[in-house]
């Protein structure tokens, strides 16, 4: 039996004003296990900016990412916010056979999730001022400190500089490993689509 490889999707470099829609790739968006130990240290997000014809675009534009816990009330629900500059977004673009787009690995700050089902919100601001937004539910693996399992580490990984994700302008992405954790998880079947 021959193995058929999927073709590499080549993204065209473009000005962000050409972005017509912003997609979140659910296969590569979810919990991020940076150290191979139980529990996710943050989230992985794969953004796919697309033109009016649905073609993937390589763009540099500011992006904001927010994660909330819908099971918590008010301000307690917000787990983190990361604001990335156009330059940071441009550097995060990856193009490989299994994934293409803006690949972000974002570490938890001082607040870590206490529930595994969270909600992700992403906003990209185009050069002509449009705000393209997407959101989706995500699931993460809780850290041992939350689940009561014997912890194998001290505290949660913080963004660069050790700043809290709740403070504007202090959010930073972490390094970009080659494969997000969610890529190693089998898909979860659901009758609700």
N, C-alpha and C positions, 0 to 999 in steps of 0.2 A: 504494500500500500504506500503510495507516495504522500509526502507531507506537503500540504499547500500552505504557503506563508501568505499572510495578509500584506498587501502592498503598503509601502511607506506613504503616509499622507504628507505631502509637501505643503507647508504653510507659506503663503506669500507674505512678504514684509509689506506693511501698509501703514498709513496714518490712521490713528484710532477713530477718526471721524467716519471711516469706511465700515466700522463695526455696526452691524444691524441687529445682532442678537448675541447674547452671552449664554453659553451652555455650561453646566456643571456635569462632568463625566462621572456618573455614579460608580463605575467600576474602580476608579482611582480617587474617590473622595470618601473620607471616613476617618477612622482612628489611625494614629501614627505611632507605631511602636519603634522607637529609635534605638533601644538598647537590647532587644531580644528577650527581656525579662517580662514577667506578667504585667499587664496594664499598659495603656497608651499614654505617652508623654505629651501628646498633642493631637493635631489633626493634619491630614493630607488633603489638599484641594487641587483638582485639575480643572482649570478654566479653559474654555474653548471659545475665543472670540471669533465670530463668523460674519461674513458679508451677507448681502441680501440673497445671494444664491446658495447660501449654506456652506461656502468654502471657508476653511480655517485660515485665520489671519494671524500673522506675527506682529503684534503691536506693543508699544510702550505707552502705558496709561496708568494713572493712579488707581489703586484697588484698595477697598476696605473690606475686611472680613470680620463678621461678628458671629459668635456662638452663644446660644442661650439654652437654658434648661427649662423647657416648658412646664415641668413639674414644680418649679419654684415660683413664688410670687414676686412681683415688682422688680426692683433693682437686683435682688438676689439671683434672679434668673440669668443675668448677663455674666457669662464665664470669662469672656475675653473679647478684645477688639484689637485688630492688627491693621494699621494703615501703612500701605506700601507705596513708595514713590514710583514714578514711571520708569526710572532707571532700575530699581529693584525688580520690577515686573519684567522688564526686558531681559534681565539676567536670568530670570527663573524660567524662561521659555525652553522647553525640551522638545526634541523631535526624534522619536524612535519608533520602531515598528509597532510596539505595544501601546504607545501613548504619545500624543503630541498636544502641546498647549502650554499654558502657564502652570507649572507644577510648584505648589507651595507646601512646605512643611513648617507648621506653626506650633510652637511649644506652649503648653499651659503656663500661665504666670502664677501669681499667688493663689488664685482660685482654681481648684481642680474639680472636675465633675463628681457628683455624688450619685448621679443616675446615668445609665448607659445610653438612654435615648435622648438625643439633643437635636437642636435645629440650627442649621447653618444659613447665614445670609451673606451674600457677596454683592458688592457694587463696584462697577468700573465706570470712571468718568472719561468720556471721549474728549478729544481736543476741541470739539465745538460745543462742549458743555453738557451734553446729554448724559444722564445717569441711567446706565443699564444695570438692572438688578435681577438676581436669581436667588432662590432659596430652596432648601430641601432638608428633610429629616436625615440625620446620620446616627450611627450607632458606634460607640467606643467601648473599649474594654477598660473597666475601672482599675485604678492602681491598687495594690495590696493594702495600702494605708486606709483606703475607703472600704474595701471589701472585708477587712478583718483578717486577711491571710497574712502570714508572716512576711513583713516587708524585707526586701533585699536591697533597698536603697533608702536614702534619707528623705529628701524633699523633692517636690516636682521640679522639672527642668524649667528655668525661667528664660524669657527672651534675653537677647544680648544686653549686657549692662545690668541685668538683674532687676529691671524696672517692672512695675505692675502693668498688666494689659489694660487696666482701668484708666490709666493716665494717658491723655492724648499725646501723640507724637513719640511715645516711648516704645511702641511696639515694633518688633523686628522679626523677620523670619529666621529660622535656623538654616543650617547647611542643607543641601539638596541631595539626599541619598538617591541612588539609582532607581530603586523600586519601592513604592509605597506599600505599607502593611496591608491595605485593603486588597491589593492585587494578589496576595497569597491566600486570602479568605475565599471560600466558595461562595457563590451568590446565594442569597436567601430568597426562597420562593415565597411569593405572597399573592393571594387571589386579588388583591386590590392593586390596580395599576393606574 
